[in-house]
Amino acid sequence: LAGVFFDEVALMPESFVNQATGRCSVDGSKFWFNCNPDGPYHWFKQNWIDRSVGYIGKKKAEELKKKNVKVKNILYVHFSMNDNLSLSEKVKQRYETDYSGVFYQRYILGLWCMAEGIIYDMFDKAKHIKNILSFCDRLLPSGRYVSCDYGTQNATVFLLWNKGTDGVWYCIREYYYSGRTEGKQKTDSEYADDLESWLEETKIKGIIVDPSAASFIAELRKRGYKVVKAKNNVEDGIRVVGTKLNQEAIIFADSCVNTIQEFGSYIWDEAAAVHGEDRPVKEHDHAMDALRYFVYTILNNQTAIIRSKRKAGFH
């Protein structure tokens, strides 16, 4: 090959990039890379950007060479969202308000930053929690869903969602049962019984369930429920939930106490971040999983996908 253009290289396996660059055997061959940034321990950041003359400068490059560290002769150009000339000012303003925390730093400012601390740092009790009496007159008689995170010893959670005339989705009721905390695990049949009792004959369009809960899905379908297997991409799902929170497109009734409590303890796993992965700590996350299943499966659309060069700055 005489050259390769790697579009969104941060999403590619390192082995693929190494194979492709290794096949550029023509004299004067070149590589081009672009991507939205990820974490600072991502392989592309550490093995390419951090070793490129265009990023670290000639003086630092000479110091590394003396230590027998390989340096790459690469031009590095950093863009922020404001450098994207194809975006109107109105669209830029919308993206500015859509994202916060690590997503804002990466997709608006174009920074390779670590995901740490509270995941939904944009969650605001004053904005996102309401008494049901303040919005019950806006709830549509149709357009209801249940989202479910199913556990054996871990908690099982049901969240009831109702669309409003204002286009906002309201989480109006929660069910939360932990077999570990209660000292007794329930069967699929018992959970299905609980669901029927908890719904109180409320009509729903479907129930979004963790796709790994095969036995519980079978039990629900046997009882006539329309089951939608949740889209379970954690990282992208978290991004979309964050966007909907920023847009105030999802609101929670103040009776959903376990869900509200989990917002304060749902944090990034720092140990995983050091290894270049963005993932939450697997504790106090059952209502958060049920929330993500609903938002990413039902409310997600192309305008909510962040991994697009049209959205923000890219390298």
Secondary structure as UniProt FT lines:
FT   STRAND          3..7
FT   HELIX           9..11
FT   HELIX           14..22
FT   TURN            27..28
FT   STRAND          30..34
FT   TURN            40..41
FT   HELIX           43..47
FT   HELIX           49..51
FT   HELIX           53..56
FT   HELIX           58..66
FT   TURN            67..68
FT   HELIX           81..83
FT   TURN            85..86
FT   HELIX           89..98
FT   HELIX           101..107
FT   TURN            119..122
FT   HELIX           125..128
FT   STRAND          129..130
FT   HELIX           132..134
FT   HELIX           136..138
FT   STRAND          139..149
FT   STRAND          155..164
FT   TURN            165..166
FT   STRAND          169..178
FT   HELIX           179..182
FT   HELIX           188..199
FT   TURN            200..201
FT   STRAND          206..209
FT   TURN            211..212
FT   HELIX           214..222
FT   TURN            223..224
FT   STRAND          227..229
FT   HELIX           234..246
FT   TURN            247..248
FT   STRAND          250..253
FT   TURN            254..255
FT   HELIX           257..263
FT   TURN            264..265
FT   STRAND          267..268
FT   HELIX           270..274
FT   TURN            275..276
FT   HELIX           286..294
FT   HELIX           295..299
FT   HELIX           302..304
FT   TURN            309..311
//
